[in-house]
C-alpha cells in the first residue's frame, strides 16, 4: 500500500487559496499511487494569528463547502486524507484535523495538548475521545503537532488498534531537533507507521522547518522532505508490520513481545495529575 505526506506552504487567512493547494496535493498524491495522504496542521487556514478574533474569522464549519470540496475530490480519486484546519465550534475555535475518504467525512480530531504558540493561544483544547477509524486503508489514528510530545496519546491510539498514526504539524525551526528523533521514537515504541506532514516557509514572523516524513514500525524513515521544499512524498508500507507487536530476531532465543510484556498495574502514576 502506498501512503503520502504533503509538505505545503499555506497562506495565513487565505482559505480559498489554501483549499486549492490542498486539492492539488490530493491530486499529486493520487497520481503517485497513494491511497492515503496527510496534510499539515491548519493547512486550510494558516496558524500564526495575532488574536482570537482573527482566527475565528477564518475558522471553518466542518459541514461547509471547503471540507465538502476535499471530500468530493477524495471520492473522485478513491483517496483517504487527513487535513488540518481551524474549526468553528459555536463561539469557540478548535485546532482540528479531519479524516476524509471516498465516502465523505469519516471523523474529526481536536488537538488536546496546546502550546502557548500561534493560534493555539486562542483555541479551546479538545477533550477526546482519541478515536481510531477502521478504513479500507488501515486503522487510522490522528494527533496534531504538540500532541506528539505526550507519549500517552500515541500509546492510547496504538492500544486501540491504530496501525497508522497521522500527524499533521506546524513545527517551527526552533523545534527542528524533534523531527530527528521523536517521530522515530513514537513509531518504534508503539510499532506503528507514523505519517508526519509539516509545513514550510514563513508566516507572520514565524519560520517552519519542513522535514515531513514517513516512519515505519522499526523507526526507519521511508521518506523525508527537506526544510524548504513544497513536495508530496510517498512510500510503500506493509500494514502487517504494524499488526505484529512482537519483534522476533531469533525465534525461541531472541524475541521481544512488546504488548504482552506491558505492566499496566505499575503505571498508575502516568495518569495522575501533576502539581
Secondary structure as the mmCIF struct_conf table of DSSP 4:
data_model
#
loop_
_struct_conf.conf_type_id
_struct_conf.id
_struct_conf.beg_label_comp_id
_struct_conf.beg_label_asym_id
_struct_conf.beg_label_seq_id
_struct_conf.end_label_comp_id
_struct_conf.end_label_asym_id
_struct_conf.end_label_seq_id
STRN STRN1 UNK A 2 UNK A 7
STRN STRN2 UNK A 8 UNK A 8
TURN_TY1_P TURN_TY1_P1 UNK A 12 UNK A 13
HELX_RH_AL_P HELX_RH_AL_P1 UNK A 15 UNK A 31
TURN_TY1_P TURN_TY1_P2 UNK A 32 UNK A 33
BEND BEND1 UNK A 35 UNK A 35
STRN STRN3 UNK A 36 UNK A 38
TURN_TY1_P TURN_TY1_P3 UNK A 41 UNK A 45
BEND BEND2 UNK A 47 UNK A 47
BEND BEND3 UNK A 50 UNK A 51
HELX_RH_AL_P HELX_RH_AL_P2 UNK A 52 UNK A 58
STRN STRN4 UNK A 60 UNK A 60
TURN_TY1_P TURN_TY1_P4 UNK A 62 UNK A 63
BEND BEND4 UNK A 64 UNK A 64
HELX_RH_AL_P HELX_RH_AL_P3 UNK A 65 UNK A 77
TURN_TY1_P TURN_TY1_P5 UNK A 78 UNK A 78
STRN STRN5 UNK A 80 UNK A 89
TURN_TY1_P TURN_TY1_P6 UNK A 90 UNK A 91
STRN STRN6 UNK A 92 UNK A 101
TURN_TY1_P TURN_TY1_P7 UNK A 102 UNK A 103
STRN STRN7 UNK A 104 UNK A 110
BEND BEND5 UNK A 113 UNK A 113
BEND BEND6 UNK A 116 UNK A 117
HELX_RH_3T_P HELX_RH_3T_P1 UNK A 118 UNK A 121
TURN_TY1_P TURN_TY1_P8 UNK A 122 UNK A 122
BEND BEND7 UNK A 123 UNK A 123
HELX_LH_PP_P HELX_LH_PP_P1 UNK A 124 UNK A 126
STRN STRN8 UNK A 132 UNK A 135
TURN_TY1_P TURN_TY1_P9 UNK A 136 UNK A 137
STRN STRN9 UNK A 138 UNK A 144
HELX_RH_3T_P HELX_RH_3T_P2 UNK A 145 UNK A 149
HELX_RH_AL_P HELX_RH_AL_P4 UNK A 151 UNK A 159
TURN_TY1_P TURN_TY1_P10 UNK A 160 UNK A 161
BEND BEND8 UNK A 163 UNK A 163
STRN STRN10 UNK A 164 UNK A 168
STRN STRN11 UNK A 172 UNK A 172
HELX_RH_3T_P HELX_RH_3T_P3 UNK A 173 UNK A 175
TURN_TY1_P TURN_TY1_P11 UNK A 176 UNK A 177
HELX_RH_AL_P HELX_RH_AL_P5 UNK A 178 UNK A 190
TURN_TY1_P TURN_TY1_P12 UNK A 191 UNK A 191
STRN STRN12 UNK A 193 UNK A 197
STRN STRN13 UNK A 199 UNK A 199
STRN STRN14 UNK A 200 UNK A 203
TURN_TY1_P TURN_TY1_P13 UNK A 204 UNK A 205
STRN STRN15 UNK A 206 UNK A 209
STRN STRN16 UNK A 213 UNK A 215
TURN_TY1_P TURN_TY1_P14 UNK A 217 UNK A 218
BEND BEND9 UNK A 219 UNK A 219
STRN STRN17 UNK A 221 UNK A 224
BEND BEND10 UNK A 227 UNK A 228
STRN STRN18 UNK A 231 UNK A 236
TURN_TY1_P TURN_TY1_P15 UNK A 239 UNK A 239
HELX_RH_AL_P HELX_RH_AL_P6 UNK A 240 UNK A 243
STRN STRN19 UNK A 246 UNK A 250
TURN_TY1_P TURN_TY1_P16 UNK A 251 UNK A 253
STRN STRN20 UNK A 254 UNK A 257
TURN_TY1_P TURN_TY1_P17 UNK A 258 UNK A 261
HELX_RH_3T_P HELX_RH_3T_P4 UNK A 264 UNK A 266
HELX_RH_3T_P HELX_RH_3T_P5 UNK A 268 UNK A 271
BEND BEND11 UNK A 272 UNK A 272
HELX_LH_PP_P HELX_LH_PP_P2 UNK A 273 UNK A 274
#
